[in-house]
Amino acid sequence: MADLKAQETTVEGRSTVIVSGQLTINTAPELRSVLMKYVKRRRASLLLDLSGVEFMDTSGLATLIEAHLQAERNRGTLVLFGLRPRIADVFKVTRVTSLFKILDTQEAALEALKGDGQ
């Protein structure tokens, strides 16, 4: 079974989860439990660094969609950044890019959250 690491940290006062490894049916539940701690909070913003994700299947994508929808329900924001081309292709092929705020860099992700009062 491939490993997944989800390191929780704070960057410029923003909750950030740095994800690395393979996001699959076997590892998605681990990431889900980490993400839900944040997105179930009212008006929470969360940065999700996916630059270390080497592979993602539809279970991993479903986990991210669930987190996004939960954040939205609670008037929060989930911002993804650092997607490798192979991972970005998963979003494009499945046509879910419009659901997410996806940026190239951490700096751009932090900038996107400025002024949200969180």
HELIX and SHEET records of a PDB file:
HELIX    1   1 ALA A   28  VAL A   39  1                                  12    
HELIX    2   2 THR A   58  ARG A   73  1                                  16    
HELIX    3   3 PRO A   85  VAL A   93  1                                   9    
HELIX    4   4 THR A   97  LEU A   99  5                                   3    
HELIX    5   5 GLN A  106  LEU A  113  1                                   8    
SHEET    1   A 5 LEU A   4  VAL A  11  0                                        
SHEET    2   A 5 ARG A  14  LEU A  23 -1                                        
SHEET    3   A 5 SER A  45  MET A  56  1                                        
SHEET    4   A 5 THR A  77  PHE A  81  1                                        
SHEET    5   A 5 LYS A 101  LEU A 103  1                                        
END                                                                             
